[in-house]
Amino acid sequence: MGIGGCIIVFALGAILTFGVNWHISGMNIHIVGVILMAAGLLGLATYAGIYRRRFGGRPGAQQEIVEERRYYDGP
């Protein structure tokens, strides 16, 4: 799940927590919304950590390219 998916899960949780007034027997819809918001934030933090590790801590940082050349003497 990327950044977009995490934001969608968080937004869906916020809608369920703050924007609806439904009552479903056996389930608290507001708690489900809080859980979805927490999952969205956790996913976003995880994705940011992986992104930071992959690109050296700086978004947009250029990676060093190492080129190796081997020359062999002919027969």
C-alpha positions, 0 to 999 in steps of 0.5 A: 500500500503506497502513500495514496492508499494510506491517505484513502484509508485514513480519510475513510476512517475520518469519515466513519468517525466524524462524518456519519451518524449510523448505528449498526447493532453489534458494531461501533462504527466510530471505533472502526473509523478510529482503527482505520485512521490508526492503520492509515497513519501506521502505513504512512509511517512505515512507507516513509521509513522504507522510502527514507532508507531506500534513498539515503534519508533525503527524498529526491537524493541522487544515488551514486552510480559505480561503474566497473570496467574489466579489461582482459588481455586477448589470447 
